[in-house]
Amino acid sequence: MISLMTDVNPANESPASLLCKSCGLCCTGHLFIWAKLRPSELDPAESLGLNVFRSDPTERGFSQPCPLWRGQCTVYDSPHYPHVCRSYKCKLLKEMMAENTSLPNALTVIQQAKEMIREVESLLPESAETNFRQRLVTELEEANGLAYTDAKFRSKAEALLGFYEKVFGVDDLVERADDVLE
């Protein structure tokens, strides 16, 4: 479940920080399944309580949702804040930083995304999987093999994925945060 808005203190916060702290979709497992860590970050991330995996050198990171997200990132201003988290900028954030959209407009877009997510989430079957993105991928992959699929689910899921691409720049079902850093 995602929150509608977090309590953010606008005093002394940059619009970029306010947007990120209010959104969190890259932390909650709604945009990504996992995030890549640098080798030097594996042990510190694990000590923070992140679900770190390290067996495959090309896929070292932590799974989403991030347990450090509690309506807001609890290590955002910490020196332990992972590099991938610090450096990731979604398309909406870049648009706001380039002054092509305002913070109020960007926050409205975030609310729209969260509402779309809630609608799709309500149509997903119950699962022990806590990552929304993984559940969505699984359901869409299973639906592709079936002659009959829930038209309402497919329509809302496709609209959400289109929104992800248009607004956040996330255009692959299994895209990872490290893929969009470049």
ChimeraX attribute file (.defattr): number of C-alpha atoms within 10 A of each C-alpha:
attribute: neighborCount
match mode: 1-to-1
recipient: residues
	/A:1	10
	/A:2	15
	/A:3	13
	/A:4	13
	/A:5	16
	/A:6	14
	/A:7	10
	/A:8	14
	/A:9	8
	/A:10	10
	/A:11	7
	/A:12	8
	/A:13	11
	/A:14	11
	/A:15	17
	/A:16	15
	/A:17	15
	/A:18	19
	/A:19	20
	/A:20	20
	/A:21	20
	/A:22	21
	/A:23	26
	/A:24	24
	/A:25	20
	/A:26	23
	/A:27	26
	/A:28	27
	/A:29	21
	/A:30	22
	/A:31	27
	/A:32	25
	/A:33	25
	/A:34	28
	/A:35	25
	/A:36	24
	/A:37	21
	/A:38	12
	/A:39	11
	/A:40	8
	/A:41	18
	/A:42	20
	/A:43	12
	/A:44	14
	/A:45	19
	/A:46	14
	/A:47	12
	/A:48	14
	/A:49	12
	/A:50	19
	/A:51	17
	/A:52	22
	/A:53	17
	/A:54	15
	/A:55	9
	/A:56	8
	/A:57	9
	/A:58	8
	/A:59	15
	/A:60	19
	/A:61	27
	/A:62	21
	/A:63	20
	/A:64	24
	/A:65	25
	/A:66	21
	/A:67	15
	/A:68	16
	/A:69	17
	/A:70	14
	/A:71	19
	/A:72	20
	/A:73	20
	/A:74	13
	/A:75	13
	/A:76	17
	/A:77	9
	/A:78	9
	/A:79	8
	/A:80	13
	/A:81	17
	/A:82	20
	/A:83	13
	/A:84	17
	/A:85	17
	/A:86	10
	/A:87	12
	/A:88	16
	/A:89	20
	/A:90	19
	/A:91	17
	/A:92	22
	/A:93	22
	/A:94	14
	/A:95	16
	/A:96	18
	/A:97	16
	/A:98	10
	/A:99	10
	/A:100	10
	/A:101	14
	/A:102	14
	/A:103	18
	/A:104	12
	/A:105	11
	/A:106	19
	/A:107	18
	/A:108	12
	/A:109	16
	/A:110	23
	/A:111	17
	/A:112	14
	/A:113	20
	/A:114	21
	/A:115	15
	/A:116	17
	/A:117	19
	/A:118	13
	/A:119	15
	/A:120	21
	/A:121	19
	/A:122	10
	/A:123	15
	/A:124	16
	/A:125	9
	/A:126	9
	/A:127	9
	/A:128	6
	/A:129	9
	/A:130	13
	/A:131	20
	/A:132	23
	/A:133	23
	/A:134	20
	/A:135	21
	/A:136	21
	/A:137	15
	/A:138	13
	/A:139	16
	/A:140	18
	/A:141	11
	/A:142	11
	/A:143	15
	/A:144	12
	/A:145	9
	/A:146	8
	/A:147	6
	/A:148	8
	/A:149	13
	/A:150	9
	/A:151	9
	/A:152	11
	/A:153	19
	/A:154	17
	/A:155	11
	/A:156	17
	/A:157	23
	/A:158	14
	/A:159	14
	/A:160	19
	/A:161	20
	/A:162	15
	/A:163	18
	/A:164	21
	/A:165	14
	/A:166	13
	/A:167	19
	/A:168	22
	/A:169	15
	/A:170	22
	/A:171	16
	/A:172	13
	/A:173	16
	/A:174	15
	/A:175	16
	/A:176	18
	/A:177	23
	/A:178	18
	/A:179	12
	/A:180	15
	/A:181	12
	/A:182	7
